[in-house]
Amino acid sequence: MYTLEVVLEDSGKRIDNVSLKHLVGIKPELEISRTVVQGMIDRGEILLNGKIAKASHKVNAGDKIEINFADLEKESFAEHDKKIPRAEKLPLDIIYEDKDILVVSKPAGMVVHPACGNYSGTLVNALLNYKGFLTDFNEPRALSLEPGARNDYQRILRPGIVHRLDKDTSGVMLVAKTGIALRKLSSQLKHRTVTKKYIAIVRGIVDLDEGIIDLPVNHDKKNRMKMVVDRDHGKEAVTHYKVISRNKENNFTALEVTPKTGRTHQIRIHFAHIGHPILGDTLYNGPVVPGLSRQALHAKSISFVHPSKNKVVEFSAQIPPDIKKLLS
């Protein structure tokens, strides 16, 4: 039984949210979902100060959350077993590969991980078709059930996705090939030592040559597909930017953007909120541009400490033609 003591910064938060946040950091390879955590709390497999609590119960500093890791693995494996994606022969643009990591360039229009409505055609489906990706860590494998149970097996998959990009954002992505690499890279993301740079083309002429947008964001209560700036209940979100060029004739500005945090749709909602939505980003009122069928946002580069070489490395993805055309 693993015991987690609630720290002051988590005081007043729901037990399911606190448990999930810490478990994702401890066991990133399990890709634990909120559904799994809530189910375990409801069944008494996660206890608060030795007692059963509701998933919505708010914890206090010093409270002890007890979690059975064996149950956690079993529940997480069972959930993923229902959604095991198949290998598909899809184009895979590999920028770099070694025994620990894969760095790939994701095209716009490709979903990263299988999810509701997108169980094929994803980056994970493409990775599963690439032999270099299937190490002992991330290949589907059989898992026996509890001792004495009938001879059944579940197929498990840990795809090693370190971070994600929106479907219609192109660019560089980092994938772990081992459990150790995934833990180390996930820790770097958590502690904000991974640097990601994007190219964004936004409507209007941005006045300052560089700046910082520091606005907390949250899910839109009316439309869960969207994010909104929420100064009262949002999570910290900080975006740095520098102007690359200004096109006064066509009324747009090209930017190099470096997000300090990694919130969902962070770059998109930040620039929309200050009156400069990204071109083609119709979800956030970005203007439709001929020849551009998605938001003009490209993950240009990523730098981090290599998980086994222990030195800073940086990888870049070429700018795709639809965005390159706007920059010319």
VENFEN-V907253 format. One record per backbone hydrogen bond with DSSP energy under -0.5 kcal/mol. CO is the residue of the C=O (numbers start at 1). NH is the residue of the N-H. If there is no record, write none. Layout:
co=CO nh=NH
co=CO nh=NH
This chain:
co=2 nh=4
co=2 nh=67
co=3 nh=5
co=4 nh=6
co=4 nh=65
co=6 nh=62
co=7 nh=10
co=8 nh=11
co=10 nh=13
co=13 nh=59
co=14 nh=18
co=15 nh=19
co=16 nh=20
co=17 nh=21
co=18 nh=22
co=19 nh=23
co=20 nh=24
co=21 nh=25
co=22 nh=26
co=23 nh=27
co=27 nh=30
co=28 nh=31
co=33 nh=37
co=34 nh=38
co=35 nh=39
co=36 nh=40
co=37 nh=41
co=38 nh=42
co=39 nh=43
co=40 nh=45
co=40 nh=46
co=41 nh=44
co=45 nh=68
co=47 nh=49
co=47 nh=66
co=48 nh=51
co=51 nh=48
co=54 nh=57
co=55 nh=16
co=57 nh=15
co=59 nh=12
co=60 nh=63
co=63 nh=6
co=63 nh=65
co=64 nh=49
co=64 nh=66
co=65 nh=4
co=66 nh=47
co=67 nh=2
co=67 nh=69
co=68 nh=72
co=69 nh=73
co=70 nh=74
co=71 nh=75
co=72 nh=76
co=73 nh=77
co=74 nh=78
co=75 nh=79
co=76 nh=80
co=77 nh=81
co=78 nh=82
co=79 nh=82
co=80 nh=83
co=81 nh=84
co=88 nh=90
co=92 nh=94
co=93 nh=95
co=93 nh=105
co=96 nh=103
co=100 nh=177
co=100 nh=178
co=101 nh=98
co=102 nh=175
co=103 nh=95
co=103 nh=96
co=104 nh=106
co=104 nh=173
co=105 nh=93
co=106 nh=171
co=107 nh=110
co=109 nh=111
co=111 nh=123
co=112 nh=124
co=115 nh=118
co=118 nh=115
co=122 nh=126
co=123 nh=127
co=124 nh=128
co=125 nh=88
co=125 nh=129
co=126 nh=129
co=127 nh=130
co=129 nh=131
co=130 nh=133
co=130 nh=134
co=131 nh=134
co=133 nh=135
co=135 nh=139
co=141 nh=156
co=143 nh=154
co=146 nh=149
co=150 nh=152
co=152 nh=145
co=154 nh=143
co=154 nh=156
co=156 nh=141
co=157 nh=159
co=160 nh=162
co=160 nh=176
co=166 nh=169
co=167 nh=109
co=167 nh=110
co=170 nh=299
co=171 nh=106
co=173 nh=104
co=174 nh=162
co=174 nh=163
co=175 nh=102
co=178 nh=182
co=179 nh=183
co=180 nh=184
co=181 nh=185
co=182 nh=186
co=183 nh=187
co=184 nh=188
co=185 nh=189
co=186 nh=190
co=187 nh=191
co=188 nh=193
co=188 nh=194
co=189 nh=192
co=194 nh=196
co=195 nh=303
co=197 nh=300
co=197 nh=301
co=198 nh=200
co=198 nh=257
co=199 nh=298
co=200 nh=202
co=200 nh=255
co=201 nh=279
co=202 nh=253
co=204 nh=206
co=209 nh=243
co=211 nh=241
co=212 nh=214
co=213 nh=215
co=213 nh=239
co=216 nh=230
co=217 nh=235
co=218 nh=228
co=223 nh=220
co=223 nh=226
co=226 nh=220
co=228 nh=218
co=230 nh=234
co=235 nh=217
co=237 nh=215
co=238 nh=260
co=238 nh=261
co=239 nh=213
co=240 nh=258
co=241 nh=211
co=242 nh=256
co=245 nh=254
co=246 nh=248
co=247 nh=251
co=247 nh=252
co=251 nh=204
co=252 nh=247
co=253 nh=202
co=254 nh=244
co=254 nh=245
co=255 nh=200
co=255 nh=257
co=256 nh=242
co=257 nh=198
co=258 nh=240
co=263 nh=266
co=265 nh=269
co=266 nh=270
co=267 nh=271
co=268 nh=272
co=269 nh=273
co=270 nh=274
co=271 nh=276
co=272 nh=275
co=277 nh=203
co=278 nh=281
co=279 nh=296
co=280 nh=282
co=281 nh=284
co=281 nh=286
co=282 nh=285
co=287 nh=280
co=289 nh=292
co=291 nh=293
co=292 nh=289
co=295 nh=297
co=296 nh=201
co=297 nh=170
co=298 nh=199
co=298 nh=300
co=299 nh=172
co=300 nh=317
co=301 nh=197
co=302 nh=315
co=303 nh=195
co=304 nh=306
co=304 nh=313
co=306 nh=310
co=311 nh=306
co=313 nh=304
co=315 nh=302
co=320 nh=323
co=320 nh=324
co=321 nh=325
co=322 nh=326
co=323 nh=327
co=324 nh=328
